[in-house]
Structures are given as C-alpha cells and as structure tokens.
Amino acid sequence: MNGSTVSVSLNSPQFLARNSFTSSSKLKTDTSRRSLGICKCVSSPPTEQTAYTTKVSRNANMAKLQAGYLFPEIARRRGAHLLKYPDAQVISLGIGDTTEPIPDVITNAMAERARALSTVEGYSGYGAEQGEKKLRSAIASAYYKDLGIDESDIFVSDGAKCDISRLQVLFGSYVKIAVQDPSYPAYVDSSVIMGQTGLHENQRYSNIEYMRCDPQNGFFPDLSLISNADVIFFCSPNNPTGSAATREQLTQLVQYAKKTGSIIVYDSAYAMYISDDCPRSIFEIDGAKEVAIETSSFSKYAGFTGVRLGWTVVPKELLFSDGFQVAKDFNRIVCTCFNGASNIAQAGGLACLSPEGLKAMQSTINFYKENTQIIMDTFTKLGFDVYGGKNAPYVWVHFPDRSSWDVFAEILEKANVVTTPGSGFGPGGEGFVRVSAFGHRENVLEASRRLSQLYN
C-alpha cells in the first residue's frame, strides 16, 4: 500500500480511541477504495521524574479512599458542566448547604461579641476547650431537659462533622464500625483514614458492617445481621434518606448495644426537623446513657454551615470495657486537638437558644420544610416513589434499575439542576438520588418546573 506512516504513542489519544484500527478483512475491502494511513506503534520514553521527594511514605489508608469526597466531586462535575454550558442557570439542590439568612437576633449577638473584642473590658482569648459554661448549660436545658444530661456531659465544637473525626481518633484503629447503608459518607471515610478497614471491593470496605436501610425494612436495619460491631454510627433523621427512627426502633437499637457491648454514635443534626413523635435524642431511650454518644450541630437549624458550631454529648455513665470513663478520654482528645469553638460563634449559639432565637430557628426550619413539600409533591405527581421529607430537609427519590450517577448527569445536563447520587452514600443508595430542600423558594419552584418538564 502506498500510504503515509503515522507514529502513535501507546499513551496517545489516537491509540486509545475507539475505531483507531480496522479489522484485516475490512482493510482488504477498503484498500481498493482509498489509500490508508498506517499506524506504527512506538513506545514513548518514560517521563522523567524531576520533582524532589521526601523519605516519608504516604499513609496507605489514604490510598484506600475511593476517588474524591462525594460533595467536592459533585462540585467538580457542576463546574465542568458550567464550562461546557457557560450560560446555564444551574440550580443546586445537591449539597445540604443552607441558603436563608441567619436571623437578626443571632447575628446581632455575634456582632456585639465581635465589637467587644476591640475593647480592653470585652476582649477574651483562649476559652475552655469544652465550650463556654453558659452555652453548655443552655444546650443541656434546651435539648436534654429531664433526660439526665447536664452541662458537664456536653462538649461544644466547630461542628458535628469535625467531632465525628475526633471520635474516630478516640476509638483508634482496631475497632469495627457499623453504618446505616446508605449513610453520611464522613463515617466511612474517617474510618478508612484511621485504618479500621480493609480494601474497597464490590462497593464495600472490608471490616465495616453495612446495615441496609431501604423501603422494604422501613429504613431501619435488621440488627440480627450485624456481627461484632464495636461502634455503631446511626443518624436520625437520616441523611440521606430523610427517615426518622421511631421510639420502638431506637429502643431496639439501645437494647442491642447493651447486649453486645457496642457504643452507639448517634447523629441528631436534623432533630429539630422532626414533626411527629419520633425521639429527637437517643437519650430519650432508657439505658442510652450507658451505651451512646450524641453529636449535633447548629448548621441546619440556624444557618451555621459557615459559622461552624456544634456539640457532642458523652455521658459519664458511658464506660470502656475496663471501666474507664469514655468522657475523660474524649476530653483529652479535645484538649489535645482543639482550642475550643470561636467565642463569636458561641455568642451566636447562646442567642440561638434564647426564646427569640428558638422561635427564629423554627421559622427557618419551617421554611425549608415547605420547600421539602414542594419537591415531594413534584416527584410524586411525576409517578416516582418518594421517601423522607416529613422529618428532614431531604427527599429520597427512587429511579429503579438506573445508575445514580447516570440520573445525576441526566438531571444536570437536561434540567440544569444539581442533585446528589444515592450511591455516593453507600451501595444501598444505588438507584436513588437525594434532593435537598435547602434553597431559595424561587429556585425550588423553578427546579420543580424543570424536573416536571424533564420527566413528564
């Protein structure tokens, strides 16, 4: 053949692209019709490594993590979509970030505390690592009244997510955890980083118990299927499914932990969204103080996602197997790794728990719950099976026999709406997407209109 010769590296796009080569039979057919270029494969020289490296090995546990953390990955894909369609008016109902302004009664208190810092009389430096006494007392009174929890059991922090990682440091590398499947990814990822797990295979890490929560079991796991879990992470109302555990279900969980000697880490970050008689705290259950830790946050109540303020409750009754108080070790972790929450943020937290602040927070929560109802009604009218919503700002929508990431991509590409793929919360989330109700009302209404147009 009288054709040109093209050198193609094994790593080049031309070599890797589909249909770079034709079959021999097709070559014979086509030679009579046209002159063909010949692909001559040559190895490309190895890239020289010129960057300086230290002698410190990478933490092998970091290499176990799958791709990026879920929400930065969603942000990356959103950014790529905007590069492709720069004029697109994208509405984000993906990451659970609040959108409505913080009530004045709360920001005024923070502003006053900030201004005081510019005076000799009002200046304060390091505070107690466990949090200011007034705020700890206010949290105990507002959320744990008559539950046997006092201010000394409460540790104020810069958010529940941060405390989840501190608790993992507390438990160490040799515990086995159990998580709801699906669940908030921070539980699993922090476990991987701590070295509690094996490799990731078949969408699961070894040495983690995945407690399946789906419509068939009412989003509460079959506890009899759990084997030898030391620490059970349990979120209610659940992120992402929006399901809240009943009193009977939480009683089963506490009884199970007492039977097996496990510790429950109970995430109640959405408790104020509960509108029925489901418990708002694990400590409403008899015996919970002997087996449970509770973590919570002002993020989704007061719009503190950027302010950063939360708390963790570690009762004095909670003991390790040798009889040592868990709270004493957690106190040591806090004192070692943390200098205490911002004094300005704590002033805001104290205002949140005033009568005016509690009323203002509830008003904001009610606004998001109205958004949730709009989203639920939209998908229900379109014929989808919809879960959650009643006690949480999340709607869990089923797309049977479809990949969650494919549905995410379809909604982003065709409706310019960002959601969250269910599989990002664990293998049990495949076939679902989470739709967040955090958004301005006009954006939620417009997103609902677009989704109706897409799936009608």
N, C-alpha and C positions, 0 to 999 in steps of 0.2 A: 504493500500500500504506500502511496505517496502522500503521507500526511505529516503534519508537524508533530514534534515531540515536546510534551509538557512535563516538566519535573514537578511532582506533587509530594510535599512532606506528609508523613504518616499522621501528623497532627493538624494538617491543614483542613479548612472547611471544605475544600473541593474533594478531599479524600473521604471525609466523614459524611458528606451529604448523600442523601438517597439518590439512586439512579446515576451515580458517577460512572458506573460501569454497566455495559450491556452484556447480555449473555452471548456465548460464542455463536449460537445459531442466529441470533439477531445481527451479530456482526457480519456474518456471511450474507445475510439478506440485504443489509444496508450498504455494503461496500460497493454494490453496483449502482447505488443511487447517489452516494456522496462521498467525499473524502473525509476520513475520520481522523481526529486528533488522537494520538496515543498517549496514555497516562503512564509515565515511567516513575515508579515509586523509588524514592531515595530517602534514606534516614536523615533526619535533621540533627545537627550537632546538639549535644546537651547544653542546656542553658547554664552558663557559668554562675556559680553562687559567689557573689562578692560581698554580701552583707555580713557584718560581724555578728556572731552568735555567742551567747554566754555558755557557761558549762551547766546551767540549771535546766533540768529536764522539765518538760511540760507536765502539769498534773494530768495523769492518764484518765482521770474521771471526766475531765472537761471534754476529752475526745469522744466520750460515750454519748454526749448530748446530741440530740437529733436536730440538725440544721440550726436555725436561729430560734430564739424565744418567740412564741406564737405572735404576740402583738407587734413587735418590731417587724416581723415578716409580713404581716398584713399591711403595715405602713409602707414597707418597701414595694409591695405589689400595687398599692394605691399610687405611690409615686411614679412607678413605671407606667401605669395607666394614664396619668396626667401628662407624662412626657409624650405618650402616643396620641392623646387627645387633649391638647393644652387648653382648649376652650370648654371642656366638660365641666359641668356644675355638679361636682361629686358631693353626695350627702353621706356622712359617716354614721352608721348605726352598728358599728363593729365594736371597737374597744369600749369598755364601760367607763368612759370619762364623762363626768358631769359637765353641764353646759350653762346652767342657770346661775345668775349672780348670787354670791353669798349674802344672806340677809344683813341689813344695816346694823341690827343690834349686835351682831357678831363682829363685823369688820370695825365698827366703832370701838369696841373693846380692844381689838388688836392695835388699832391706830393710837389709842390712848396709851397702851403699854409701850408702843414704839416711841412715842413722843417722850414718855417718862425716862426712857433710856438716855436721853440727851441732857438730863439733869443729874446733879450730884445725889439728890434725895431718891430719885427713881431708878438710878442705874443698878443693874444686877448682872453678875457674871454667871459662872457655872451654877447650876441648880442641882437639886438631888437627882441622881440618875434614875430613880424610880418615879420621878414626877413630883410636881408641887402638891403639898398636902391638901390644899383646898380643892384642887381638881380631882385628886384620887377620892376624896370624900364625896364630892359631887357625883362622880361616876357610880360609886357604891350606892348612893341614895337614889339616883335616877334609874338605874338598870338592875340593881340587885337587892332592892329593899326587901327585907323579910326572907332572904334566901341564905342567910348565914355568911355572906361575903362582906368583909369590911375593907377599909381603905388600905390596910397593910398587905392585903392579898393582891392589890392592883398595881401593875407596872405600866406607867404611861410611856408611849414610844412615838416614833416617827411613822407609824403605820403598821397595819396588820401584816402586810407582805414582808416587811423587814423583820417582824417578830417571828414569822414562820421560819426564816433562815436562822435566827438566833436559837429557836427551839431545836432545830436540827443540830446545831453546834452542841447544845445541851445534851442531846441524846447520843451523839457520837456516831461512829462509823459502823457499829456492829449490831444495830437494831434492824428489825424488819418492819417495814411500814405497810399499811393497807390504805387504799384510797378509793373513794367512790369513782366509778367509771361510767360516765365522764366526770371530770373534776377540774378545778382551777389548776393550771399547769405548774404553778410555783411549788406545790407539794412534791411532785415527782422530780422536777428539775433540781430542787435543792437536795433531795435525797441522792440523786445521781452524783452531784458535785461532792457530797460528803463521803462518797464511796460506799454507800449502803447497798448498791445494786450491782448486778452483773451487766452483760451486754444487752443491747436492744435487738430483739428478734421477734418477728411476727407482730409488730406494733406494740410490743410489751418489753419492759425491762425485767430481767430475772431478779428474784428476791423481793419483788413487790407484789402484794395481793391486790388485784384489781376487782373491786366489789361492783359487779354490774348493776346499774340502776337504769331501768328502762320502763316504758309504759306497761309492760307485762307484769312487773312486780311493784307498780305504783311508785317507782323511783326510790325504793328502799331495798337495800341488798338482802340476800339470803345469808344471814350471819353464820349459818351452819356450814357454809362453804369456805369460810376463812380458816386458814391453818397457821397457827403460831405467829400471829402478828403481834409485835411489841407495841407499836404506836399506830393508832387509827386516826387518820385525818378525815374529818366529817364536817361538811359545810351545809348549814340550813338557815334560811332558804339557800338552795344550792345554786352555785354558779358553775355550769351554765344552764341547767335545766329549769331553774326557777321554782323547783318543787321544795316545799317545806315539810319537814318530818312532823308527824303527829306526836302527841304525848305518849301514846301507846308504843309507837315505834322507838322513840328516844328511851323509853323505859326498857325496851328490849336491848337497846344498844348498851345502856349502863349496866344492865344485868349481865350481858355477855362479857363486858370488860372486867367486871368483878369476878366472874367465873374463870376467865383466862389470865387475869393479872395484867391486862393491857392498859395503856394510857390512851385516852381519847383527846385529840386536839380538835376542839370544836370552834369552827369559824362562823361567827354570828354577824358578819359585816353587813348583812342586809336585814337584820332582825326588825328594824323599825318599819319595814315594808309589809310585815305580816298584818293581815286584816281579819284573820279568823282566830280560833282558839289554839292554834299551834304554839308551842312554847317559844319564847323569844330568847331564852337562855337554857343551856344544858343544866344549870344549877336549879332549875325548877323541878328536876327529877330527883327523887330520893336516892341518896347514896352517890350522887355525881361528884361531890367534893372529894371523894376518896379515889376517883379514877379519871378525872377530867381537868383539862386546862381549857380556858376560853379566850379567844382573841377577837378583837373587834376594832372598829375604826369610825372616825367622823367623816371619812371621804365621801360616802354615798348618802349621808344624812344632811351635811351642811355644805357640800361642795368643796371639801378639803382635799381633793385629789392633788392639788398643787401646794396646799398649805402643809400637809403631812402631819397627822396626829391620830394616834390610835392607842389601844391599851390591850394588855393581856392579864388575865386573872389566873393566878396559881395558888390554889387554896393550901392552907397549912396542913390540912388533912391528907394531902397527896404525898405518898412516900415511895421511895425506891425500894427495891427488894431487900436492901439491908437496913431499912427503917429510916434512912436519911431523908430529910425534907427536900422535895423537888424544888420548892421555892427558894431555898438557900442557895442551891447551885445556879438557878436561873438568875438570882440576884448577883451572883459572882460573874456570870456571863455578861449581864447588863453593865455592871461596874467596870468590867474589863474592856468591852467592845463599844461602849456608848457613853456619851457625856450628857445624856438627857435630852428631851424634846425641847425645841425652841421655846423660850419664855414668851415670845409674842404669840406663837401658835397655842400655847397653853392658856393664855388670856382669852383667846378665841374659844377654846374648848370650854372654859368656865362659863363664858357667855352663852354658849350653845345650851347649857344645862340650866340656865335661868328659866323662869316661867315664860318670859317673852321669847327666849331662844328656842325652847322646846316647841312652842307654838309655831315659830317661823320655820323651823326644820320640818315639822309635819306638813306645813303648807307646801314646801318644796317637794317633799315626798309625794304628796297628793297630786301635784302637777305631773311628775314622772309616771305615776300610776295611771293617770288619764292618757298619757302618751302610750303606755303599755296596752291599754284597752283599744286604742285606735289601731295599733299594729295587729293585735289579736283578731279584731273584727275583720281586718283586711284579709288576712290569710285564711280565716275561717270561711269567709264568703267565697274565696277562691277554691275552696274544697280541700284545703290541706288539713292534716292532723296537727293541732297546735297544743302545746303544753306550756306550763309555767304561767307567768303573768300575774296571777292572782296575788301572790305574796312576794313578788320580786320584780325588778325592772327589766327582766329578760323574757323573751318569747323564744321557745324551743320548737322549731318547725321541722316536720319530717318530710324528706324528699326520698321516698323508698327507691331502692335499687340504683341510687345515684351517688357518685363521689361528692363528699362535702366540698372539696376544693373546686370541683367542676361547677357546682352550684354557685359557690362564691364567685368564681370567674364569670359565670353567665350573668349573674345579677350586676356585677361591677361593669362588665362590658356592655350590657344591653340596657341597663337602667341607671348606671352611674350611682349606684348605691353600694356602700361597703357594709358587709355583714361579717360574721365570724364562722369559719368552717368548724363543724362539730368535731371532726376528727382531731383537731388541734387540742382538744380536751381529753383525749384518750380514745382507745379503739371503740369504746361503746358509743362514741359520738358520731361515728361514721353514718352518713345518710341523713344527718341533721345540720341545720345552721342555727346559730344563735343570733337573734336580732335584739339590739339594745334599745331601750326606751329613753336613753339619755340623749336629748336633742331639743333644739328649739321647736316649738309647736309647728311653725310654718314648714320646717324641714321634715318633720314627721309626717305631716299631711301630704307634702309633695312626694316623699318617698313612697307612701302608701298609694298615691295615684300612679306613680311609675310602676310599682310592683303589680298593681291591678291591670295595667295596660300590658305588662310583660306576660302575665300568666292567665289572662282571661281567655 
